[in-house]
Amino acid sequence: MDWKVLNNNRDFQRVYSRGKSLVTRYFVIYYLPQKLGYHRIGFTVSRKIGGAVVRNRVRRRLKEMFRLISPGLPRSADIVIVARGQAKAGNFAQMKSLMEIKFREIS
């Protein structure tokens, strides 16, 4: 399944207010099912996590994890992934498998 970027603040707010969430120690996944036929995804990394270099590295890692697992996701949804403090030091493989498990719960 294909995916596109969620970059409108109004869309983020709709996912936060109407959607559901799944929490891990590395990130929080907010999701709101929709019928567009593809996923729209946004990533949020707070300044509390670190400077620009650290935040961008965390965001790139989260994007890559989602890219690797997205072909197996059956239902289309608006998704926002919010990084938590542990994400900057987390093991990539462990975080990816945790993300897969959480996305299986959605389906």
Steps between C-alpha positions, in 0.01 A plus 500: 500500500620846415538783752514878494614768742258650750616861532194715571464603867122457476551136396737440793247649742219284355709184551585604857141583596297233314754221465624228729850454637750224572785573740849350512810610683645642175201660330125556505293408194180697443278365224167582341362260237397656167392381156750665266671172410843606627659602829569862585774523761661775705790492743549721805821533698499749789783737584518322835667209320797707388636746250418507131756235407367254758135570413563452129685175564210368709250609233702329223517179700124501564430566132723211397331265746160593364621466142618145570175386660246700296452245217344258748241743635153417366277790605555861401525756779629839601793432732712725721807355668628704793853421618567461872827561683621139475481511118837672461687214668279208395619201299368529142407132462326491837305819425402370155365173639310691768351723230393192302331353807313821571384538139371141507280604792340767280409257222 
